[in-house]
Amino acid sequence: MDKKNVTLNKPRRIGKGEPGYGKKKFAVYVKNDRGNVVRVTFGDPNMEIKRDNPARRKNFRARHSCDDNVGPKWKARYWSCKMWEGGKSVTDYTSSTIHRKFIEYINNQT
């Protein structure tokens, strides 16, 4: 993928055939401290994010010091902590605006 034509700061699931498939679950393109576009991969592909359970979310966020200092955007810890925030679903972070509007449209039809 050409790093000049990527969407920055938008996490997405790693698809089959992409580099990192099977090793990590999510990828995001960000600019690092030098201004270069870098790809950050994070998340275990064999585990489900069970962030809807308040006890699990609290434990994860405490274990990774998410409330203290999550670090810069070009680190996996930043994005993992962001995924485990309350109030938003993982789909809100990973899906495109068009996909979200389509889901809202379908939900409003019923």
RODO-2510 file (C-alpha; in nm, 4 decimals, decimal comma):
residues 110
     n   res          X          Y          Z
     1     m     0,0000     0,0000     0,0000
     2     d     0,1293     0,3459    -0,0872
     3     k     0,1840     0,5360     0,2380
     4     k     0,1186     0,8674     0,0618
     5     n    -0,2450     0,7800    -0,0053
     6     v    -0,3601     0,6341     0,3263
     7     t    -0,6115     0,7522     0,5809
     8     l    -0,4330     0,8604     0,8967
     9     n    -0,5534     0,7852     1,2509
    10     k    -0,8276     0,5429     1,1400
    11     p    -0,7810     0,1914     1,2848
    12     r    -0,8957    -0,1001     1,0718
    13     r    -0,8887    -0,4759     1,0860
    14     i    -0,5983    -0,6401     0,9056
    15     g    -0,7322    -0,8311     0,6054
    16     k    -0,6233    -1,1628     0,4657
    17     g    -0,3160    -1,1291     0,2471
    18     e    -0,1942    -0,8106     0,4158
    19     p     0,1372    -0,7940     0,5982
    20     g     0,0827    -0,8845     0,9616
    21     y    -0,2269    -1,0964     0,8959
    22     g    -0,2503    -1,3635     1,1645
    23     k     0,0010    -1,1834     1,3850
    24     k    -0,2010    -0,8752     1,4789
    25     k    -0,5702    -0,7853     1,4645
    26     f    -0,5724    -0,4122     1,3839
    27     a    -0,3562    -0,1667     1,1897
    28     v    -0,3514     0,2117     1,1710
    29     y    -0,1395     0,4604     0,9770
    30     v    -0,0076     0,7567     1,1766
    31     k     0,2665     1,0180     1,1561
    32     n     0,5545     0,9655     1,3968
    33     d     0,7609     1,2310     1,5740
    34     r     0,9769     1,2851     1,2621
    35     g     0,6735     1,3362     1,0382
    36     n     0,6997     0,9996     0,8608
    37     v     0,3885     0,7929     0,7987
    38     v     0,4198     0,4624     0,9849
    39     r     0,1943     0,1598     1,0200
    40     v     0,1145     0,0559     1,3774
    41     t    -0,0270    -0,2932     1,4341
    42     f    -0,1839    -0,4035     1,7602
    43     g    -0,4211    -0,6557     1,9155
    44     d    -0,4154    -1,0321     1,9448
    45     p    -0,6013    -1,1907     1,6497
    46     n    -0,6935    -1,4963     1,8565
    47     m    -0,8678    -1,3042     2,1336
    48     e    -1,2059    -1,1383     2,1432
    49     i    -1,2292    -0,7847     2,2780
    50     k    -1,4643    -0,8259     2,5727
    51     r    -1,4625    -0,4607     2,6620
    52     d    -1,8356    -0,4449     2,7394
    53     n    -1,7680    -0,6108     3,0744
    54     p    -1,6839    -0,3212     3,3123
    55     a    -1,4557    -0,5341     3,5314
    56     r    -1,2514    -0,6542     3,2323
    57     r    -1,2274    -0,3041     3,0890
    58     k    -1,1124    -0,1629     3,4235
    59     n    -0,8516    -0,4378     3,4622
    60     f    -0,7137    -0,3924     3,1084
    61     r    -0,6910    -0,0148     3,1446
    62     a    -0,5179    -0,0466     3,4835
    63     r    -0,2741    -0,3097     3,3538
    64     h    -0,1722    -0,0874     3,0604
    65     s    -0,1778     0,2433     3,2571
    66     c    -0,4318     0,3846     3,0133
    67     d    -0,5535     0,6554     3,2505
    68     d    -0,2052     0,7808     3,3405
    69     n    -0,0092     0,8263     3,0190
    70     v    -0,0890     0,6311     2,7030
    71     g     0,2093     0,7636     2,5123
    72     p     0,2302     0,8910     2,1549
    73     k    -0,0012     0,7919     1,8696
    74     w     0,2712     0,5949     1,6929
    75     k     0,2779     0,3348     1,9716
    76     a     0,0468     0,0326     1,9892
    77     r    -0,0369     0,1047     2,3535
    78     y    -0,2111     0,4300     2,2575
    79     w    -0,4435     0,2535     2,0136
    80     s    -0,5086    -0,0459     2,2406
    81     c    -0,6124     0,1861     2,5210
    82     k    -0,8337     0,3785     2,2793
    83     m    -1,0126     0,0565     2,1796
    84     w    -1,0807    -0,0197     2,5470
    85     e    -1,2423     0,3171     2,6258
    86     g    -1,5992     0,3105     2,7473
    87     g    -1,8908     0,4606     2,5601
    88     k    -1,7860     0,3678     2,2040
    89     s    -1,7905     0,0338     2,0281
    90     v    -1,4945    -0,1079     1,8377
    91     t    -1,7024    -0,0745     1,5210
    92     d    -1,7182     0,3020     1,5767
    93     y    -1,3387     0,3138     1,5559
    94     t    -1,2859     0,0702     1,2710
    95     s    -1,5747     0,1162     1,0286
    96     s    -1,5994     0,3868     0,7683
    97     t    -1,8582     0,6659     0,7798
    98     i    -2,0423     0,5164     0,4803
    99     h    -2,0624     0,1776     0,6521
   100     r    -2,1921     0,3380     0,9750
   101     k    -2,4569     0,5371     0,7883
   102     f    -2,5685     0,2208     0,6075
   103     i    -2,6063     0,0367     0,9398
   104     e    -2,8036     0,3303     1,0833
   105     y    -3,0262     0,3284     0,7736
   106     i    -3,0927    -0,0465     0,8083
   107     n    -3,1652    -0,0113     1,1809
   108     n    -3,4115     0,2715     1,1145
   109     q    -3,6005     0,0619     0,8581
   110     t    -3,7083    -0,1934     1,1185
***
